[in-house]
Amino acid sequence: MKNLWYCLLFMVAVPAMAQEQEIRKILKEQEDCWNSGDITCFMQGYWKSDSLVFVGQSGVTYGWEATLQNYQKNYPGQEEMGTLTFDILEVRLLSKQSWLMIGKWSLWRKEPVFGHFSVVFQQKEGRWVIVADHSS
């Protein structure tokens, strides 16, 4: 019975660890894209859907395209974009198809700004993407 328990635990834990690494990699890729000045690349971590939800300082934005347009408007060049870093504080498995990630973001530029975020990842069409983002 003990061996069966370990086997079941292994079958659940190993895929979950791999999924967590995948979503952590997405945030690292977003950092890299941002820091190279490529907002469209940065947006590849988000679900390309009208159902994407982004909650920020100016309110709620729905949709991938609208979120991209907001980023482009608010960060028109490298000087405004600065250098982005994420500090992941917590990663939580919500279901087989959903993860919650909580962290801090820092934007290093002439006037540095800092905040927190919570993002929900879901698997869509075989890849993990952010379906909801609350950044403040």
C-alpha positions as CSV (number, residue, x, y, z in Angstrom):
1,M,0.0,0.0,0.0
2,K,2.8,2.4,0.8
3,N,4.4,1.8,-2.6
4,L,1.1,2.5,-4.3
5,W,0.9,5.8,-2.4
6,Y,4.4,6.8,-3.5
7,C,3.6,5.9,-7.1
8,L,0.5,8.0,-7.1
9,L,2.3,10.9,-5.5
10,F,5.1,10.6,-8.1
11,M,2.5,10.5,-11.0
12,V,1.0,13.8,-9.7
13,A,4.1,15.7,-8.6
14,V,6.3,15.2,-11.6
15,P,3.9,16.6,-14.2
16,A,3.0,19.5,-11.8
17,M,6.7,20.4,-11.4
18,A,7.2,20.4,-15.1
19,Q,4.1,22.6,-15.6
20,E,5.4,25.0,-13.0
21,Q,8.8,25.2,-14.8
22,E,7.0,25.9,-18.0
23,I,5.1,28.9,-16.6
24,R,8.1,30.3,-14.9
25,K,9.9,30.1,-18.2
26,I,7.1,32.2,-19.8
27,L,7.7,35.0,-17.3
28,K,11.5,34.8,-18.0
29,E,10.8,35.0,-21.7
30,Q,8.6,38.0,-21.1
31,E,11.4,39.8,-19.2
32,D,13.8,39.1,-22.0
33,C,11.3,40.4,-24.7
34,W,10.5,43.5,-22.7
35,N,14.2,44.3,-22.0
36,S,14.9,44.0,-25.7
37,G,12.2,46.6,-26.4
38,D,9.8,44.1,-28.1
39,I,6.3,44.5,-26.7
40,T,4.8,42.1,-29.3
41,C,7.2,39.4,-28.2
42,F,6.3,40.2,-24.6
43,M,2.6,39.7,-25.4
44,Q,3.2,36.1,-26.6
45,G,2.9,35.0,-23.0
46,Y,-0.7,36.1,-23.0
47,W,-3.7,34.2,-24.4
48,K,-4.4,35.7,-27.8
49,S,-8.1,36.0,-27.3
50,D,-10.8,38.6,-26.7
51,S,-11.4,36.8,-23.4
52,L,-8.0,37.8,-22.0
53,V,-8.5,40.0,-18.9
54,F,-6.0,42.6,-17.8
55,V,-6.6,44.6,-14.6
56,G,-4.2,47.5,-14.1
57,Q,-4.1,51.0,-12.6
58,S,-6.5,52.4,-15.2
59,G,-9.1,49.7,-14.9
60,V,-10.0,46.5,-16.7
61,T,-9.0,45.8,-20.3
62,Y,-10.5,42.9,-22.2
63,G,-8.7,41.2,-25.1
64,W,-5.2,40.6,-26.3
65,E,-5.3,43.3,-29.0
66,A,-6.5,46.0,-26.6
67,T,-3.9,45.0,-24.0
68,L,-1.2,45.2,-26.7
69,Q,-2.4,48.6,-27.7
70,N,-2.3,49.8,-24.1
71,Y,1.2,48.6,-23.7
72,Q,2.3,50.3,-26.9
73,K,0.6,53.6,-25.9
74,N,2.1,53.6,-22.4
75,Y,5.6,52.4,-23.4
76,P,6.3,53.9,-26.8
77,G,10.1,53.5,-26.5
78,Q,13.0,51.9,-24.7
79,E,13.4,54.8,-22.3
80,E,9.8,54.4,-21.1
81,M,10.1,50.6,-21.0
82,G,13.3,50.6,-19.0
83,T,14.5,47.2,-17.6
84,L,11.8,44.8,-16.3
85,T,12.4,42.3,-13.5
86,F,10.0,39.8,-12.0
87,D,10.4,38.4,-8.5
88,I,8.1,35.4,-8.2
89,L,6.7,35.1,-4.6
90,E,4.3,32.2,-5.0
91,V,3.1,29.6,-7.5
92,R,0.0,27.7,-6.8
93,L,-1.6,24.8,-8.7
94,L,-5.4,25.6,-8.9
95,S,-6.4,22.6,-11.1
96,K,-4.9,20.4,-13.8
97,Q,-5.5,23.2,-16.2
98,S,-4.8,26.3,-14.1
99,W,-2.0,27.9,-12.1
100,L,-1.8,31.1,-10.0
101,M,1.4,33.1,-9.9
102,I,2.0,36.0,-7.5
103,G,5.0,38.2,-7.6
104,K,6.6,41.6,-7.7
105,W,7.6,43.6,-10.8
106,S,10.2,46.3,-11.0
107,L,10.7,48.7,-13.9
108,W,14.2,50.2,-13.8
109,R,14.3,53.5,-15.6
110,K,14.9,57.2,-14.9
111,E,12.0,57.1,-12.4
112,P,11.8,53.5,-11.3
113,V,8.4,52.0,-10.5
114,F,7.5,48.9,-8.6
115,G,4.4,46.9,-8.0
116,H,2.8,43.4,-7.6
117,F,1.0,41.1,-9.9
118,S,-1.1,38.0,-9.9
119,V,-1.6,36.1,-13.1
120,V,-3.6,33.0,-13.9
121,F,-2.2,30.6,-16.4
122,Q,-4.2,28.1,-18.3
123,Q,-3.4,25.6,-21.0
124,K,-4.9,26.7,-24.3
125,E,-4.3,24.8,-27.5
126,G,-1.4,22.8,-25.9
127,R,0.5,25.7,-24.4
128,W,0.4,27.6,-21.1
129,V,-0.7,31.2,-21.4
130,I,-1.7,34.0,-19.1
131,V,-5.6,34.3,-19.2
132,A,-5.9,36.9,-16.4
133,D,-3.4,39.5,-15.2
134,H,-3.9,41.9,-12.3
135,S,-0.9,44.2,-12.0
136,S,-0.7,47.2,-9.6
